[in-house]
């Protein structure tokens, strides 16, 4: 049984040193033994087996970025449900009400972005929207 802090953490230190040594050895062997073949095909970007067309400077619709930001926003908000679920019994009814209000605010934001048409990709593509979902007050609606 280890009696000092040094004896306790010695195995961890040995494992870290071994991991660094193995990683450095693998990288060094790859550099020393590996082929260095340079050609036009090797330097091309690989995109799902499809030959790339155009340049990397093409513009994307702002909808891609909006959806990415909304995904991150709602994903982070959902993470707050996990610690609440762990201590749910200790919080009692107060915790339930507070989490209900939190979910209400999150759903309010979700319905707001639905109402604004942020997730309506058909409007930008010129596809006719599903009947009953048109938004007359929005600038992109016909």
C-alpha positions in Angstrom: 0.0 0.0 0.0 1.5 3.4 -1.0 2.2 5.6 2.0 3.4 8.9 0.3 1.9 11.0 -2.4 4.8 10.2 -4.7 4.2 6.5 -4.3 0.5 7.0 -5.1 1.0 8.9 -8.3 4.1 7.0 -9.6 2.1 4.5 -11.7 0.1 7.4 -13.3 3.4 9.2 -14.1 4.9 6.0 -15.6 1.7 5.6 -17.8 1.8 9.2 -19.0 5.5 8.8 -19.9 4.9 5.6 -21.8 2.0 7.1 -23.7 4.1 10.1 -24.8 7.0 7.8 -25.7 4.7 5.5 -27.8 3.1 8.4 -29.6 6.4 10.1 -30.3 7.8 6.8 -31.6 4.9 6.2 -33.9 5.1 9.7 -35.4 8.9 9.4 -35.8 8.5 6.0 -37.6 5.9 7.5 -39.9 8.2 10.3 -40.8 11.2 8.1 -41.3 9.7 5.1 -43.0 6.6 6.6 -44.7 6.5 7.5 -48.4 6.4 11.2 -49.4 4.6 11.1 -52.7 3.4 14.5 -53.9 1.2 14.9 -57.0 -1.9 16.8 -58.1 -4.4 14.1 -57.1 -2.8 13.7 -53.6 -3.0 17.4 -53.0 -6.7 17.7 -53.9 -9.3 18.0 -51.2 -11.3 14.8 -50.6 -15.1 15.2 -50.5 -17.0 12.0 -50.1 -15.5 10.5 -53.2 -16.9 13.2 -55.4 -14.5 15.3 -57.5 -14.6 18.8 -56.1 -16.1 21.6 -58.3 -15.6 25.3 -58.0 -13.5 27.0 -55.3 -13.6 26.9 -51.6 -14.7 30.6 -51.6 -18.3 29.9 -52.6 -21.0 31.6 -50.6 -23.5 29.7 -48.5 -26.9 30.7 -47.4 -27.1 32.3 -44.0 -29.6 29.6 -43.1 -26.7 27.1 -42.7 -25.2 29.3 -40.0 -28.5 30.1 -38.3 -29.4 26.4 -38.0 -25.9 25.7 -36.7 -26.2 28.4 -34.1 -29.7 27.3 -33.1 -28.5 23.7 -32.8 -25.7 24.7 -30.5 -28.0 27.0 -28.5 -30.7 24.4 -27.9 -28.1 21.6 -27.4 -26.5 23.6 -24.6 -29.9 24.3 -23.0 -30.8 20.6 -23.0 -27.5 19.9 -21.2 -29.0 21.7 -18.2 -31.6 18.9 -17.9 -29.0 16.4 -16.8 -27.9 17.9 -13.5 -31.6 18.7 -12.7 -32.5 15.0 -13.3 -29.7 13.9 -10.9 -31.0 16.1 -8.0 -34.7 16.0 -8.9 -35.8 14.2 -5.7 -33.9 16.7 -3.5 -35.4 19.7 -5.2 -39.0 18.6 -4.9 -41.8 20.6 -6.2 -39.7 23.8 -6.4 -37.3 22.1 -8.8 -40.1 20.8 -10.9 -41.7 24.3 -11.2 -38.4 26.0 -12.0 -37.5 23.3 -14.7 -41.0 23.6 -16.1 -40.5 27.4 -16.5 -37.0 26.8 -18.1 -38.5 24.3 -20.6 -41.3 26.8 -21.3 -38.8 29.5 -22.2 -36.8 27.1 -24.4 -40.0 26.0 -26.2 -41.0 29.6 -26.5 -37.8 30.3 -28.3 -38.2 27.3 -30.5 -41.8 28.3 -31.5 -40.5 31.8 -32.2 -37.9 30.6 -34.6 -40.5 28.4 -36.3 -42.8 31.4 -36.6 -40.1 33.5 -38.1 -39.4 30.8 -40.7 -35.8 30.2 -39.9 -36.2 26.4 -40.3 -38.4 26.7 -43.4 -35.9 25.7 -46.1 -38.6 25.4 -48.8 -39.1 29.2 -48.9 -35.5 29.8 -50.2 -35.5 27.0 -52.7 -38.7 28.2 -54.4 -40.6 25.1 -53.3 -44.3 25.7 -52.4 -44.8 25.5 -48.7 -47.2 23.1 -47.1 -50.8 24.6 -47.1 -51.6 26.4 -43.9 -48.0 27.2 -43.0 -47.6 30.4 -45.0 -46.5 33.4 -43.1 -48.0 36.5 -44.7 -46.2 38.9 -42.3 -42.8 37.7 -43.2 -40.7 39.3 -46.0 -39.8 36.1 -47.8 -43.4 34.9 -48.1 -45.3 35.4 -51.4 
